[in-house]
């Protein structure tokens, strides 16, 4: 396990559109926090970021859980207070030796990325959807320009999620 790298997955939970806005606010907050700490930040896919720097995982691992906000959202016309939640999962980078993945258990799908502009975007299938057949876990990655980079990031994210499942079984 590499303590100098952490993957953060942030998803809107209860609260509808406002929960998605709250999740996006949290994502921006963690990106800014990482930049202020001098860490290298990277958006892997919608709601998933990678932070790299000294002792990133030990510092952020306790952020895992449900984060709640009560506020008057910008989408509210009557001035009512809404409660929204977002879930955060913080995962470390897991070495290949720590979690073995059988290549036959993987289903790779490639599609065209839905990101903005660029000469590759709508012509080349660079985005990756990776399914782990035994567990049903699905990971997508479309932020990088090249398919091989997206494949590596998707495999890294899947390895971290499988590690997390194993840790939960131990508890």
TAGI-V507451 format. One record per residue. N is the residue number from 1. RES is the residue in one small letter. PSI is psi as a letter, one per 30 degrees, with the letter a starting at -180 (* if undefined). OMEGA is omega in whole degrees, 0 to 359 (* if undefined). D_LAST is the distance of its C-alpha to the last C-alpha in Angstrom with 1 decimal. Layout:
N:RES:PSI:OMEGA:D_LAST, N:RES:PSI:OMEGA:D_LAST
//
This chain:
1:x:k:181:18.2, 2:x:j:180:21.1, 3:x:f:183:20.8, 4:x:g:179:24.3, 5:x:k:178:23.4, 6:x:k:174:21.3, 7:x:k:178:21.4, 8:x:k:176:21.5, 9:x:k:184:21.5, 10:x:k:182:23.2, 11:x:k:174:24.0, 12:x:k:181:26.2, 13:x:b:182:24.7, 14:x:k:177:26.7, 15:x:g:175:30.2, 16:x:b:182:32.0, 17:x:e:179:34.1, 18:x:e:178:33.5, 19:x:e:177:29.8, 20:x:e:177:30.7, 21:x:e:178:33.0, 22:x:e:179:30.4, 23:x:e:177:28.0, 24:x:e:177:30.9, 25:x:e:178:31.7, 26:x:e:179:28.2, 27:x:e:178:28.5, 28:x:e:180:31.9, 29:x:e:180:30.6, 30:x:e:176:27.9, 31:x:e:179:30.6, 32:x:e:179:33.1, 33:x:e:179:30.6, 34:x:e:179:29.9, 35:x:e:178:33.7, 36:x:f:177:34.5, 37:x:f:182:32.0, 38:x:g:180:33.9, 39:x:l:174:31.1, 40:x:k:181:31.9, 41:x:k:181:30.9, 42:x:k:175:30.9, 43:x:k:181:30.5, 44:x:e:176:28.9, 45:x:a:182:29.4, 46:x:j:178:29.7, 47:x:g:180:26.9, 48:x:k:178:25.3, 49:x:l:179:26.4, 50:x:k:179:25.9, 51:x:k:182:26.4, 52:x:k:180:27.4, 53:x:a:183:28.4, 54:x:k:177:27.5, 55:x:h:180:23.9, 56:x:e:184:23.4, 57:x:e:179:19.6, 58:x:e:181:18.8, 59:x:e:186:21.4, 60:x:f:188:20.1, 61:x:f:180:16.3, 62:x:f:176:16.3, 63:x:f:179:18.6, 64:x:k:178:15.9, 65:x:a:181:16.4, 66:x:k:178:19.4, 67:x:k:186:22.7, 68:x:k:176:25.6, 69:x:k:172:29.3, 70:x:j:182:32.3, 71:x:l:174:35.6, 72:x:j:184:38.8, 73:x:l:178:38.2, 74:x:f:180:41.1, 75:x:f:183:41.0, 76:x:k:182:41.9, 77:x:f:184:45.6, 78:x:f:177:45.8, 79:x:g:180:43.9, 80:x:k:178:41.1, 81:x:k:178:37.7, 82:x:k:174:34.8, 83:x:k:180:31.1, 84:x:l:179:29.1, 85:x:l:174:25.4, 86:x:k:178:23.9, 87:x:k:179:20.3, 88:x:k:174:19.4, 89:x:k:178:16.8, 90:x:k:182:17.1, 91:x:k:176:16.4, 92:x:l:171:17.6, 93:x:k:182:20.2, 94:x:k:179:18.8, 95:x:l:180:21.3, 96:x:e:182:22.5, 97:x:f:183:21.7, 98:x:e:179:17.9, 99:x:j:180:17.6, 100:x:k:178:20.4, 101:x:k:178:21.9, 102:x:k:181:24.7, 103:x:f:179:27.7, 104:x:f:179:28.5, 105:x:f:184:25.3, 106:x:k:174:26.6, 107:x:j:182:29.2, 108:x:k:173:31.1, 109:x:k:182:33.3, 110:x:k:181:35.8, 111:x:l:181:37.6, 112:x:k:181:39.8, 113:x:l:181:38.2, 114:x:g:183:39.0, 115:x:l:182:39.4, 116:x:l:169:42.7, 117:x:a:183:45.8, 118:x:l:186:46.3, 119:x:f:181:48.2, 120:x:f:199:45.3, 121:x:e:186:43.4, 122:x:g:182:45.1, 123:x:f:187:46.5, 124:x:k:180:43.6, 125:x:i:182:40.3, 126:x:f:182:38.0, 127:x:k:186:35.0, 128:x:k:170:32.1, 129:x:j:184:29.8, 130:x:k:179:27.1, 131:x:k:175:25.3, 132:x:j:188:22.7, 133:x:e:182:23.9, 134:x:e:183:21.0, 135:x:f:183:18.6, 136:x:g:178:21.4, 137:x:k:179:20.3, 138:x:k:179:23.5, 139:x:k:176:24.4, 140:x:l:178:27.9, 141:x:k:180:29.8, 142:x:g:186:33.5, 143:x:f:184:34.1, 144:x:l:182:35.7, 145:x:f:186:39.2, 146:x:k:183:38.6, 147:x:e:182:36.6, 148:x:e:178:35.3, 149:x:e:178:33.8, 150:x:e:177:32.1, 151:x:e:181:30.8, 152:x:e:179:29.2, 153:x:e:179:27.6, 154:x:e:179:26.3, 155:x:e:178:24.8, 156:x:e:179:23.2, 157:x:e:178:21.6, 158:x:e:180:20.4, 159:x:e:179:18.9, 160:x:e:179:17.0, 161:x:e:177:15.7, 162:x:e:177:14.8, 163:x:e:180:12.9, 164:x:e:178:11.0, 165:x:e:178:10.2, 166:x:e:179:9.1, 167:x:e:179:6.7, 168:x:e:178:5.3, 169:x:e:180:5.5, 170:x:e:183:3.8, 171:x:*:*:0.0
//
